[in-house]
């Protein structure tokens, strides 16, 4: 039994582990940056999703007021497109 630093195989494995750890750390930082970008982009679309949901359900409920308000998906898409043009 000698000094642990005299075991060259162990020292080499420790160096390899350090290199791999550094590589994994870099990948983790990159993944965190990408996740932040995805979150920021998702939050930008949240008001549009909320508006679209309200618009869809309001139009859907119009059929309860009078059956003549039953509409097709094409009609809804036209209303949505016009509201986006006006926004």
N, C-alpha and C positions, 0 to 999 in steps of 0.2 A: 504494500500500500504506500503510495507516494502522494505527492502533491496533485491535487485535482487538475491543476493547470498543465501538468505534464501529459495528460491524456489528450493527445492531438485530435483523436476522433470525436471526443466530447466537445472540445473547443470548436471544431469545424461545424458540428451540428448546432451548437449554440449560435454561431455566426449565421448559419443558414436560417435558423429560426428568427433571428433578428431581421434579416432581409425580408423574409416572408411577412413578419409582423408589420414592418414598414410599408410593404406593398398593400397589405390588408387595410392598414390605417388610411392610406391614400385613397383606396377604393371606397372606404366608408365615408370619408370627407366628400368625395365626388357624389356619392349616393345622397348624402344629406343636402348638398347644394341642389341636386336635381329634384329632390322631394320638396324643398322650399319653393322652387320654381313652379312645380305642379300645384302646390297649395295656393300660391299667389294667383296663378292663372285660374284655378277653380273658383276662388273667391270673386274674381272679376265677373264670372258668368253667373254667380248666384242671384243677383237681382233680376237678370233676364229670365232665369228659370222660375223664379218666384212670380214674376209678371205673367209669364206664359201659362203657368199653372192656374193662376186666378182667371185669366182670360178664358182658358179652356173650360173650366168648371162653370163660369158665369154663362157661357154660351150653351153648355150642356143643360144647365138648369132652366134656360129659357123655354125648353120643351114642356116644363111643368106649368108655365104661365099659359101657353097656348100651343097646341100641336103644330101650328103652322111654323113654329120656330125650330122644328127638327131640321138639323143641318147635316150636310155631308162633311167629310174630312177636307175635301177640296175647298168648300166654302170657308171652313175654319182656317185653312192655310192662307186663303186670300185675305181674311180679316187680320191674321197675324202679320202677314207681309205688309199690309197697309199700315198697321200700327207701328211696325219697325221703321217704315219710311217716314212716318210723322214724328217719331221719337228723336 
